[in-house]
Amino acid sequence: MNRILLHVLVGAVMVSTSCAPADETRTEQMPAGSAGGARVQHVSASAARIVFLGDSLTAGYGLAKEESVPALIQERLRTSGHTYEVVNAGVSGDTSAGGLSRLDWSLEGDVEILVIELGANDGLRGLPVASLKRNLAAIIAAAGTAGIKVILTGMEAPPNFGPAYTSEFRQVYRELAREHTVTFVPFYLDGVAGVPSLNIADGMHPNAEGSRIIASRIWAALEPLLPRPRVVQENTTR
């Protein structure tokens, strides 16, 4: 079985990860009435930000807040000498339209990098692929206008809407990455989806180990976009 086919087959499992109720996540939620997700860690009022805009996969459903992908990235930044604040703008059950609707809040402050993890719920509900592309394109364009670098992560649709839909769904991410020249991670759950030992008991959400695998892949895409950490610069000048 080839790799792409495997992704399609596990798509039905993967897309439902973003449908858990928001109040079941163990991330630190914003005040009632806020459209956003959870801020992982406050570094300083003036720290540049990296925002993760997504659904329950970003929010860290079923995980302690320090085990979510954004929290793990925050720790990697800290240990490598970077002083960014990571903002977890993950909301369980969100679609690409939902992510677009709260983009203004998500991009508050000095945001330098936006990681987009959206579309799983679009695929689960069989929403039009054209709408998915339009929403994601609007998010990418808004970030670009603001001078924000973008990392786009791909998703897979379930097979129950037919092979044409799943193929078109997958292609949306590739087309957007090419058209907007953004950093691209083809499948957010690559190597984790469908692997029981890397998911929590429901078989759908990554466990702590699965989250670490995802974070490592995101870090590999993120690190080249970062300036050299201050500690490295200081050591080099000695």
C-alpha positions, 0 to 999 in steps of 0.5 A: 500500500503506497503512502498516499493511499494509507493517508487517505484510508486513515483520513476518516480517523484523522479528520474527526480529531478536530471535532472534540468539544473545546471545553474538553481540552486541557490547554489554558483557555482564553476568557469566556467570549474570546474567539481564540484558543490558548496562549501557551506561555507568556515570555514578555510583553514585547516578545515577537510571536509565533501563532499556531492557528488550528483546531483540536490538533493544535489545541492539544486535545487530550494532552496536558498543556505542556504536551501540545505541539505549540508548547513543545515548540515554545520549549524548543525555542527557549532551549535554542536561545530564542525569545519568541512567545508562542500563541496557541490559537487552536479551537476544537471543532473549527473549520477553515472558515472559523479560523479565518473569522478569528484571524484578526484576534490571532494576529494581535501583537508582534506576530512574525510567523503563522503556522496554519493547521486547518481543514480537517473539519472541512473534510469531515463535513464534506464542505466544498473544496473551493471554499477550503481553498478560498478561506486558507488563501485569505488567511495566507494573504492577510499574513503576507500583507502584514509581513508575517511568514507562513507555514502551511500544514496539509490535511487529508480528507476521509474517503467516504466522499469519493476519490475525486473529493479526497484528491482535490482536497489534498491538492488544495494545500499543494496548490496554495503552497506553490501559489503563495510560496510559503513553507509547506508541511504536506501532512500534519499527522504524517507518521502519527495518524493510524498508529495506535501507540502514538495516539490516545485511547480514542485512537484519533488524537496524538498522545504525548509521543505522537505530539513530540513527533509532530513538533519535531517535524514542525520545528524542522520547517520553522527553524530555517525561518528564525534568526540566529539565536542571540547566544549563538551570535555572542559566542561567534563574536568572541 
